[in-house]
Amino acid sequence: MTDSFDRWFASYLKQDEKQVATLLRDRTAIQFLITWSIFESDCFNGSMSFGKINDYSKKIMSNPDYERDRFIEALKYFHGRYQKPELYKNLMYKQKSPELGLILEKGIGELTPSEEIFFLIAVVYRYRNNIFHGNKGVSSWLKFQEQINYCRIIMQELIDIAETAHNKALNYAYEKSGSDALTHTG
């Protein structure tokens, strides 16, 4: 067992080993990747795809812990950024999304809360995919620190909402059934 993690990871990702080593030394990238793992696990039951974003954004709207103010800064930033067709084309790479196009045609004040969350999660998803599968590659992806940090913050907020809802459901189940039902071991 002499191979390093960097070499194995680079081979697995089909990326240059030096680029992967750079990625693994970058605190922003590591924070993003760790947050992504939690986000995908907690919010998408471990398997996220672009097709699941719409349903999840509607689910978030039914959560009483959702507060638009938690996302408005990132929403303004990304909505403004992707008004530029070349930047939007780079974000999407080979993926097509008529929904995102329609969202970008509207002003921020015209978006429904569900459209806002759909847009933000779609942007996060594309940033994650662009690390390894997009037109940016590992080394150029790291040049987008500000955008990566916004994506991480969006995920953290959504994780917190999901965790709060999960904990409330557990507390409700505990109160409803009594402590013996949840602690009984046999």
N, C-alpha and C positions, 0 to 999 in steps of 0.2 A: 504494500500500500504506500507507494511513493508519490503518486500523483497528488497535486495540490487541489484544493477546492476551486481556486481561480481557473485552473486548466480544465477541470471537469465541467464547471459552470459555463465557461466559454464554449466548450465543445457541445454541451447540451443546447445552448442558445444559438449555436452556429455563428458566433461572434468572435472577433479578434480578442485574444487573451489579454492583451495590454489594455484594451478598452474596458473589458469586464473588470480588470483589476482597478482601473480608475473609478469605475462605477461603485465598486465595493468599498472604496476609500472615501466616497462622497457621503457626508452625513445627510444631506437633503435627499439623496437617492435612497439611502437605506431607510430613512424615516418614511418615505413614500411607499417603498416596497413592503415594509412591515405593516403600515396602515392599510395598504391595499389588501394584504392577506387577511387581516381582521375584518375589513369592510366586506370583502367577498364572502367570508365565512358567516359573519353575523347578519348581514343584510340580504344576501343572496344564497344562503344555505350552501356555501362553498362552490357554487358554480354560476358565474355571471356570464351573460351574453348580452349583446346589444338589444336583442328582442325582449329581454326581461325588464328593461329600464322603464318602459311606459307603465306597466303594472305596478312596479315598485314606487314610482313617483306618485301614483294615485293612492297607494297604501299609506305613504308618508302623509298625505293630505288628511287622512282620517285620524291621524295620531294627534291627540291634544297637546303633545309636547312640541309640535312643529311651530316654529316662529320664523316668519319670513326675514326678520332682521338679522338672523344668524347667517343668512346667505347673501344679503343684498350687495355687500362689497364685492364679493367674487362674481356675482351675477352681472353687475355693472362692468366690471373689468373684462370678463370673457365675452359678454354680449358686444361691448365696444370693440374688442380685439377682432372678433370674427365678422365684423362688418366689412373687413378688408378681404376680398375674394381670394387673394393668394394665400393669406394666413389660414383661411377656412379650408382651402384646398389641401394645404400641408397637414392640417389637423386630421382631416378625414382620410387622407392618403387614398386608398382604393375603396373605402366604404362609402356607401350612398345612404342618405337619410333625408327623405322628403320632409319629415317632421322637423328636423333641425333647420332646414332651409326656410320653412314657413315661420318658425320661431324667430329667426334672424331678420325676416322681413318686417316683423312687428317692432314697435318701440317697447321698451321695458315696461312702461305703464300699461300696455295693452296685454301683457302676458298673464295667463292664469297662474295661480300658484303651482298647479301640476305641470304646466309648461316650463316654469322656471326650474323646478327640480329636475324634470326630464332633461332639460338643456344642460344643467350643471353636471348631472351624473354622466350624460353622454360625453361631455368634455373630459371628465375624469377618465372614463373608459378609453377614450381615444388616446389620452396621454399615456396611460398604462400600455396600451397596445403599441404605441409608437416607440416605446423604449426598445423593444426587441423585434417588432414586426413591421414597423413603419418605414418611412423614407428618411428618418433622422439617424437611426443607428444610436448606439450607446454613447459615443463621445459627443455627438452634437446635441443629443437629448439633454445632457447635463448643462448646456448653455441656457436652458429655460428654467432657471432656479425660481424666479418669481411665480411663473405659472405652475410649476411643480408644487410650490408651497401652497398656493391657492387650492390646488387639487387635494393636497393632504388635509388642509383645514376643512374643506367640504366633506371629505370622508369622515374625519373625526366628528364633525357635527352630526352626520347621519348615523354613525355608530352610537353616539351618545343617545340619540333619539331612540334607536332600536334597543339599546340596553335598558333605558328607562322603561320602555314599554314592556320588555321582557321581565324586568324586576317587579313592575307593578302587577303583571299577570301572575308571577310566582307568589307575591304577597297576597293577592286576592285568593288564589288557590289555597294558600296556607290558612288564611282567615276563614274561608268557607268550609274547609274540611277538618280543621283543627290540627294541632301540632302532631298528634299521634299518627295521622294518616301519612304525613310527609317524612316522619322519622322512623317509622316501623321497619324493622330489618328482618323480620322472619317470624 
